[in-house]
Amino acid sequence: MNRPAPAPAPAPDVTSDVVIVGGGAAGLSLALRLTASASPTVTLVEAPDGPLRPPERTWCYWDQDTDDPHAPHGADDFGAAVGASWCHLRVHGSDGRAVTVDPAPLRYRMLRSTDFERLVHARLARSPGVRVLRATADTVRNAADGTAEVRCTTPDGGTRLLRARHVFDSRPRPALPPARTRLAQHFRGWFVRTGAHRFDPGVADLMDFRVPQPPHGLAFGYVLPLAPDRALVEYTEFSRTPLTTEAYEAALAHYTHDVLKLGAFTVESAEQGVIPMTDARFARRVGPAVFRIGTAGGATRPATGYTFAAVQRQSRAIAAALHQGRALVPPPHGRRALAMDAVLLRALDTGRIDGPDFFTGLFRRIPPHRLLRFLDGDTSPWEEWGIGLRTPVGPMLRTALELPFLPRRPHRPPRTGDDHR
């Protein structure tokens, strides 16, 4: 008589100083920052290959030109993964007029998530204190002794229990916190190759408002040239509800054929996404030993959707604090920046300001280096006052006065049938 095989013994617990949950920009950046000398032991939990791993994405940011020997080291520690960069930026108004600016000493940079992951993993492999675990994080909780536990499922169906003094969780929240205004930056992009030279590789089109505008918010084209005959071309909206893939495709077809007049081209690949734009308050500490980082920890700039540079600031600050024996996740954006963003989001959502005119006016009236520092939250109150005077003062002031009296309402899930792929 055959006896059943004994059940496999449970995998032993893994104990680290730090567990990082999620292998996106925030998780990988923090893991890399913690590989410095005298770093803690780190376990990075990454989702295995399959539906839980996000598709390849594009991340952009601006940073000091690395050709400048006096430029500080910032987000461009990842320069080896940068696929393209631009020293000139262009905005097309809805009236067809374009403004081209040179934000020197800043450059606009693009990197692909796969290149970033490859670079970071190569550096992590050289650090003996870092372990990478391919598994699905099922639960993250604070333990009774002041530490934290992460229960994971491995690709073979096994269970691992990770213990750590600190856990930094970068997974998307199941629902956004209550907010007064909740928009989304949603987009679809094509990597196109044209039959003739149609692009200027030295100029990135940040916003092209020569597209139909939605009833709430705004819409624009976005072009990042990679070569004279190759570019990432996106259609983007700041509005309440994402579109269906078919609607994005129709908008992109109109933009590429009727606005850009690209002629014959092929679509080599596509990407699509949704980024929250909200004045919600993102709690960064979940308990004595569990913290949220990245978008889940409020790193996305509410009024622009940019996240990558803020993730780098947040990661450096966390690593510096841990090396000093403290655990904290500082706010990725200052209070003044968040307050101004809240006013802008509300003004856009109510239609009190014209979005295309607002953003085009900023690029036409404000020195580009100062404007990019403003968008990154790196300007002084005096500079911000000067910028504010170049916006529609009446509508913005009215919005600022009403915001304190508006309730923060809980997030409502999308209607059944909405496409949010």
Salt bridges, closest charged atoms under 4 A:
ASP13 OD2 - ARG163 NE 3.17
ASP17 OD1 - ARG165 NH1 3.88
GLU46 OE2 - HIS121 NE2 2.92
GLU46 OE1 - ARG134 NE 3.28
ASP49 OD1 - ARG53 NE 3.66
ASP49 OD1 - ARG134 NH1 3.35
GLU56 OE1 - ARG112 NH2 3.03
ASP76 OD1 - ARG109 NE 3.43
ASP77 OD2 - ARG33 NH1 2.61
ASP95 OD2 - ARG97 NE 3.12
ASP95 OD1 - ARG364 NH2 3.63
ASP115 OD1 - ARG118 NH1 2.92
GLU117 OE1 - ARG53 NH2 3.87
GLU117 OE2 - ARG57 NH2 3.51
GLU149 OE1 - ARG141 NH2 2.85
GLU149 OE2 - ARG163 NH1 2.56
ASP169 OD2 - ARG171 NH2 2.81
ASP205 OD1 - ARG90 NE 2.61
ASP205 OD1 - HIS92 NE2 3.27
ASP208 OD2 - ARG210 NH2 2.67
ASP229 OD2 - ARG193 NH1 3.58
GLU237 OE1 - HIS186 NE2 3.65
GLU249 OE2 - ARG188 NE 2.54
ASP258 OD2 - HIS254 ND1 2.96
GLU268 OE2 - ARG193 NE 2.74
GLU268 OE1 - ARG230 NE 3.50
GLU271 OE1 - ARG112 NH1 2.90
ASP279 OD2 - ARG180 NE 2.80
ASP279 OD1 - ARG408 NH1 3.94
ASP341 OD2 - ARG301 NE 2.48
ASP349 OD1 - ARG240 NE 2.77
ASP376 OD1 - ARG313 NH1 3.24
GLU383 OE2 - ARG373 NH2 2.65
GLU384 OE1 - ARG336 NE 2.75
GLU402 OE2 - ARG346 NE 2.87
GLU402 OE2 - ARG352 NH1 2.85
ASP418 OD1 - ARG415 NH2 3.74
ASP418 OD2 - HIS420 NE2 3.96
ASP419 OD2 - ARG421 NH2 2.65
